[in-house]
Amino acid sequence: MMNGRRRFLEATSIALMTGLAGCSDGPEGGDTGDEGDTETDDGSGMDEDTETDGDVESSTSGATLAIDNVGSSAWEVVEDETGSAAPTGEENPTMTFEVDQRYTVENGGWSGHPFALRAADDTPLLSQSGDGEFEGDADVNWVDNEETLSFTITEDLAANLNYYTCTIHSSMRGDVEAA
Protein backbone atom coordinates (compact mmCIF):
# COMPACT_ATOMS: atom_id res chain seq x y z
CA MET A 1 0.00 0.00 0.00
CA MET A 2 2.79 2.41 0.93
CA ASN A 3 4.67 1.49 -2.26
CA GLY A 4 1.61 2.30 -4.43
CA ARG A 5 1.12 5.64 -2.67
CA ARG A 6 4.80 6.50 -3.15
CA ARG A 7 4.60 5.73 -6.91
CA PHE A 8 1.48 7.86 -7.19
CA LEU A 9 3.16 10.80 -5.41
CA GLU A 10 6.28 10.46 -7.58
CA ALA A 11 4.23 10.38 -10.78
CA THR A 12 2.16 13.36 -9.64
CA SER A 13 5.29 15.31 -8.71
CA ILE A 14 6.92 14.61 -12.08
CA ALA A 15 3.78 15.67 -13.94
CA LEU A 16 3.52 18.85 -11.86
CA MET A 17 7.18 19.77 -12.42
CA THR A 18 6.89 19.08 -16.14
CA GLY A 19 3.83 21.32 -16.34
CA LEU A 20 5.51 24.10 -14.39
CA ALA A 21 8.67 23.90 -16.50
CA GLY A 22 6.76 25.34 -19.44
CA CYS A 23 5.63 28.29 -17.31
CA SER A 24 9.07 29.52 -16.24
CA ASP A 25 11.49 31.91 -17.91
CA GLY A 26 8.75 34.08 -19.46
CA PRO A 27 7.40 37.52 -18.62
CA GLU A 28 4.97 37.79 -15.72
CA GLY A 29 1.53 36.35 -16.48
CA GLY A 30 2.81 34.06 -19.22
CA ASP A 31 2.61 36.81 -21.84
CA THR A 32 5.48 36.54 -24.28
CA GLY A 33 4.95 40.08 -25.48
CA ASP A 34 4.56 39.02 -29.10
CA GLU A 35 1.10 37.48 -28.96
CA GLY A 36 -0.71 38.32 -32.14
CA ASP A 37 2.42 39.39 -34.04
CA THR A 38 2.79 37.52 -37.29
CA GLU A 39 5.69 37.82 -39.69
CA THR A 40 4.88 37.67 -43.35
CA ASP A 41 7.22 37.46 -46.30
CA ASP A 42 6.00 39.30 -49.38
CA GLY A 43 8.87 38.02 -51.53
CA SER A 44 10.73 41.33 -51.47
CA GLY A 45 13.32 39.99 -49.05
CA MET A 46 11.93 42.16 -46.25
CA ASP A 47 9.69 40.68 -43.60
CA GLU A 48 6.65 42.62 -42.52
CA ASP A 49 5.01 42.39 -39.08
CA THR A 50 1.23 42.30 -39.02
CA GLU A 51 -1.01 42.43 -35.96
CA THR A 52 -3.82 39.93 -35.41
CA ASP A 53 -5.92 39.09 -32.40
CA GLY A 54 -6.50 35.44 -33.19
CA ASP A 55 -9.97 35.97 -34.63
CA VAL A 56 -10.16 37.49 -38.08
CA GLU A 57 -12.65 40.31 -37.90
CA SER A 58 -14.25 42.22 -40.71
CA SER A 59 -13.31 45.84 -41.13
CA THR A 60 -16.98 46.78 -40.77
CA SER A 61 -18.52 47.50 -37.40
CA GLY A 62 -20.52 44.80 -35.70
CA ALA A 63 -24.09 44.57 -34.49
CA THR A 64 -25.48 42.10 -31.98
CA LEU A 65 -28.84 40.33 -31.97
CA ALA A 66 -30.01 38.13 -29.11
CA ILE A 67 -32.54 35.45 -30.04
CA ASP A 68 -34.28 32.75 -28.06
CA ASN A 69 -36.80 30.05 -28.71
CA VAL A 70 -40.47 30.19 -27.77
CA GLY A 71 -40.81 26.51 -26.98
CA SER A 72 -40.36 24.68 -30.25
CA SER A 73 -42.81 26.84 -32.19
CA ALA A 74 -41.01 30.13 -32.83
CA TRP A 75 -37.94 32.32 -32.56
CA GLU A 76 -38.09 35.61 -30.70
CA VAL A 77 -35.58 38.44 -30.99
CA VAL A 78 -35.05 39.52 -27.39
CA GLU A 79 -32.51 42.24 -28.17
CA ASP A 80 -31.52 44.12 -31.32
CA GLU A 81 -28.53 46.37 -30.75
CA THR A 82 -29.10 48.12 -34.10
CA GLY A 83 -32.80 48.69 -33.59
CA SER A 84 -33.28 47.95 -37.28
CA ALA A 85 -32.46 44.26 -37.83
CA ALA A 86 -35.65 42.85 -36.30
CA PRO A 87 -38.50 43.86 -34.00
CA THR A 88 -38.19 42.49 -30.48
CA GLY A 89 -40.90 40.50 -28.73
CA GLU A 90 -42.51 39.16 -31.93
CA GLU A 91 -42.58 35.52 -32.95
CA ASN A 92 -40.55 34.69 -36.08
CA PRO A 93 -40.09 38.34 -37.12
CA THR A 94 -38.58 39.32 -40.46
CA MET A 95 -34.86 39.99 -40.02
CA THR A 96 -33.22 42.65 -42.17
CA PHE A 97 -29.46 42.41 -42.64
CA GLU A 98 -27.35 45.14 -44.24
CA VAL A 99 -24.72 44.24 -46.83
CA ASP A 100 -21.14 44.74 -45.55
CA GLN A 101 -22.37 44.68 -41.94
CA ARG A 102 -20.96 42.19 -39.42
CA TYR A 103 -23.50 40.54 -37.13
CA THR A 104 -23.18 38.55 -33.93
CA VAL A 105 -26.19 36.45 -33.00
CA GLU A 106 -26.47 35.22 -29.42
CA ASN A 107 -28.69 32.13 -29.61
CA GLY A 108 -30.01 31.45 -26.11
CA GLY A 109 -31.46 28.10 -27.17
CA TRP A 110 -28.62 26.92 -29.41
CA SER A 111 -28.24 23.41 -27.95
CA GLY A 112 -31.82 22.42 -28.77
CA HIS A 113 -32.48 24.98 -31.48
CA PRO A 114 -29.56 25.40 -33.92
CA PHE A 115 -29.91 28.57 -36.01
CA ALA A 116 -29.47 28.54 -39.79
CA LEU A 117 -29.75 31.00 -42.66
CA ARG A 118 -31.06 29.36 -45.84
CA ALA A 119 -31.75 30.01 -49.49
CA ALA A 120 -35.23 29.78 -51.05
CA ASP A 121 -34.46 26.19 -52.17
CA ASP A 122 -33.65 25.24 -48.52
CA THR A 123 -29.89 25.16 -49.14
CA PRO A 124 -28.06 25.92 -45.88
CA LEU A 125 -25.99 29.08 -46.29
CA LEU A 126 -24.80 29.38 -42.65
CA SER A 127 -25.75 26.82 -40.01
CA GLN A 128 -25.06 25.91 -36.40
CA SER A 129 -25.66 22.27 -37.35
CA GLY A 130 -24.08 21.03 -40.54
CA ASP A 131 -22.20 22.93 -43.16
CA GLY A 132 -23.48 25.94 -45.02
CA GLU A 133 -22.34 27.04 -48.47
CA PHE A 134 -20.88 30.33 -47.22
CA GLU A 135 -19.14 29.08 -44.07
CA GLY A 136 -15.78 28.82 -45.85
CA ASP A 137 -16.05 32.26 -47.48
CA ALA A 138 -13.32 34.48 -46.00
CA ASP A 139 -15.39 37.63 -46.59
CA VAL A 140 -18.33 36.18 -44.64
CA ASN A 141 -15.89 35.13 -41.87
CA TRP A 142 -18.32 32.64 -40.26
CA VAL A 143 -17.56 31.99 -36.59
CA ASP A 144 -19.66 29.50 -34.60
CA ASN A 145 -18.90 29.39 -30.87
CA GLU A 146 -21.95 27.37 -29.91
CA GLU A 147 -24.38 29.92 -28.46
CA THR A 148 -22.73 32.83 -30.29
CA LEU A 149 -22.27 33.01 -34.04
CA SER A 150 -20.85 35.82 -36.18
CA PHE A 151 -20.88 36.56 -39.89
CA THR A 152 -20.61 39.40 -42.39
CA ILE A 153 -23.34 39.87 -44.97
CA THR A 154 -21.66 39.98 -48.39
CA GLU A 155 -23.32 40.80 -51.71
CA ASP A 156 -23.25 37.10 -52.68
CA LEU A 157 -24.67 35.94 -49.35
CA ALA A 158 -27.37 38.64 -49.48
CA ALA A 159 -28.37 37.56 -52.99
CA ASN A 160 -29.03 34.02 -51.72
CA LEU A 161 -30.64 34.76 -48.32
CA ASN A 162 -34.31 33.89 -48.00
CA TYR A 163 -35.11 32.78 -44.47
CA TYR A 164 -33.78 31.76 -41.06
CA THR A 165 -34.83 28.61 -39.26
CA CYS A 166 -34.22 26.17 -36.45
CA THR A 167 -32.64 23.13 -38.08
CA ILE A 168 -34.74 20.84 -35.86
CA HIS A 169 -38.15 22.56 -35.69
CA SER A 170 -39.56 23.76 -39.02
CA SER A 171 -42.14 26.04 -37.34
CA MET A 172 -39.27 28.17 -36.02
CA ARG A 173 -38.82 30.07 -39.26
CA GLY A 174 -38.87 33.68 -40.41
CA ASP A 175 -38.09 35.69 -43.50
CA VAL A 176 -34.77 37.42 -44.13
CA GLU A 177 -34.31 40.56 -46.19
CA ALA A 178 -31.02 42.10 -47.25
CA ALA A 179 -30.68 45.87 -47.47
C-alpha positions in Angstrom: 0.0 0.0 0.0 2.8 2.4 0.9 4.7 1.5 -2.3 1.6 2.3 -4.4 1.1 5.6 -2.7 4.8 6.5 -3.1 4.6 5.7 -6.9 1.5 7.9 -7.2 3.2 10.8 -5.4 6.3 10.5 -7.6 4.2 10.4 -10.8 2.2 13.4 -9.6 5.3 15.3 -8.7 6.9 14.6 -12.1 3.8 15.7 -13.9 3.5 18.8 -11.9 7.2 19.8 -12.4 6.9 19.1 -16.1 3.8 21.3 -16.3 5.5 24.1 -14.4 8.7 23.9 -16.5 6.8 25.3 -19.4 5.6 28.3 -17.3 9.1 29.5 -16.2 11.5 31.9 -17.9 8.8 34.1 -19.5 7.4 37.5 -18.6 5.0 37.8 -15.7 1.5 36.4 -16.5 2.8 34.1 -19.2 2.6 36.8 -21.8 5.5 36.5 -24.3 5.0 40.1 -25.5 4.6 39.0 -29.1 1.1 37.5 -29.0 -0.7 38.3 -32.1 2.4 39.4 -34.0 2.8 37.5 -37.3 5.7 37.8 -39.7 4.9 37.7 -43.3 7.2 37.5 -46.3 6.0 39.3 -49.4 8.9 38.0 -51.5 10.7 41.3 -51.5 13.3 40.0 -49.0 11.9 42.2 -46.3 9.7 40.7 -43.6 6.6 42.6 -42.5 5.0 42.4 -39.1 1.2 42.3 -39.0 -1.0 42.4 -36.0 -3.8 39.9 -35.4 -5.9 39.1 -32.4 -6.5 35.4 -33.2 -10.0 36.0 -34.6 -10.2 37.5 -38.1 -12.7 40.3 -37.9 -14.2 42.2 -40.7 -13.3 45.8 -41.1 -17.0 46.8 -40.8 -18.5 47.5 -37.4 -20.5 44.8 -35.7 -24.1 44.6 -34.5 -25.5 42.1 -32.0 -28.8 40.3 -32.0 -30.0 38.1 -29.1 -32.5 35.4 -30.0 -34.3 32.8 -28.1 -36.8 30.0 -28.7 -40.5 30.2 -27.8 -40.8 26.5 -27.0 -40.4 24.7 -30.3 -42.8 26.8 -32.2 -41.0 30.1 -32.8 -37.9 32.3 -32.6 -38.1 35.6 -30.7 -35.6 38.4 -31.0 -35.0 39.5 -27.4 -32.5 42.2 -28.2 -31.5 44.1 -31.3 -28.5 46.4 -30.8 -29.1 48.1 -34.1 -32.8 48.7 -33.6 -33.3 48.0 -37.3 -32.5 44.3 -37.8 -35.6 42.9 -36.3 -38.5 43.9 -34.0 -38.2 42.5 -30.5 -40.9 40.5 -28.7 -42.5 39.2 -31.9 -42.6 35.5 -32.9 -40.6 34.7 -36.1 -40.1 38.3 -37.1 -38.6 39.3 -40.5 -34.9 40.0 -40.0 -33.2 42.6 -42.2 -29.5 42.4 -42.6 -27.4 45.1 -44.2 -24.7 44.2 -46.8 -21.1 44.7 -45.5 -22.4 44.7 -41.9 -21.0 42.2 -39.4 -23.5 40.5 -37.1 -23.2 38.5 -33.9 -26.2 36.4 -33.0 -26.5 35.2 -29.4 -28.7 32.1 -29.6 -30.0 31.5 -26.1 -31.5 28.1 -27.2 -28.6 26.9 -29.4 -28.2 23.4 -28.0 -31.8 22.4 -28.8 -32.5 25.0 -31.5 -29.6 25.4 -33.9 -29.9 28.6 -36.0 -29.5 28.5 -39.8 -29.8 31.0 -42.7 -31.1 29.4 -45.8 -31.7 30.0 -49.5 -35.2 29.8 -51.0 -34.5 26.2 -52.2 -33.6 25.2 -48.5 -29.9 25.2 -49.1 -28.1 25.9 -45.9 -26.0 29.1 -46.3 -24.8 29.4 -42.7 -25.7 26.8 -40.0 -25.1 25.9 -36.4 -25.7 22.3 -37.3 -24.1 21.0 -40.5 -22.2 22.9 -43.2 -23.5 25.9 -45.0 -22.3 27.0 -48.5 -20.9 30.3 -47.2 -19.1 29.1 -44.1 -15.8 28.8 -45.8 -16.0 32.3 -47.5 -13.3 34.5 -46.0 -15.4 37.6 -46.6 -18.3 36.2 -44.6 -15.9 35.1 -41.9 -18.3 32.6 -40.3 -17.6 32.0 -36.6 -19.7 29.5 -34.6 -18.9 29.4 -30.9 -21.9 27.4 -29.9 -24.4 29.9 -28.5 -22.7 32.8 -30.3 -22.3 33.0 -34.0 -20.9 35.8 -36.2 -20.9 36.6 -39.9 -20.6 39.4 -42.4 -23.3 39.9 -45.0 -21.7 40.0 -48.4 -23.3 40.8 -51.7 -23.2 37.1 -52.7 -24.7 35.9 -49.4 -27.4 38.6 -49.5 -28.4 37.6 -53.0 -29.0 34.0 -51.7 -30.6 34.8 -48.3 -34.3 33.9 -48.0 -35.1 32.8 -44.5 -33.8 31.8 -41.1 -34.8 28.6 -39.3 -34.2 26.2 -36.4 -32.6 23.1 -38.1 -34.7 20.8 -35.9 -38.2 22.6 -35.7 -39.6 23.8 -39.0 -42.1 26.0 -37.3 -39.3 28.2 -36.0 -38.8 30.1 -39.3 -38.9 33.7 -40.4 -38.1 35.7 -43.5 -34.8 37.4 -44.1 -34.3 40.6 -46.2 -31.0 42.1 -47.2 -30.7 45.9 -47.5 
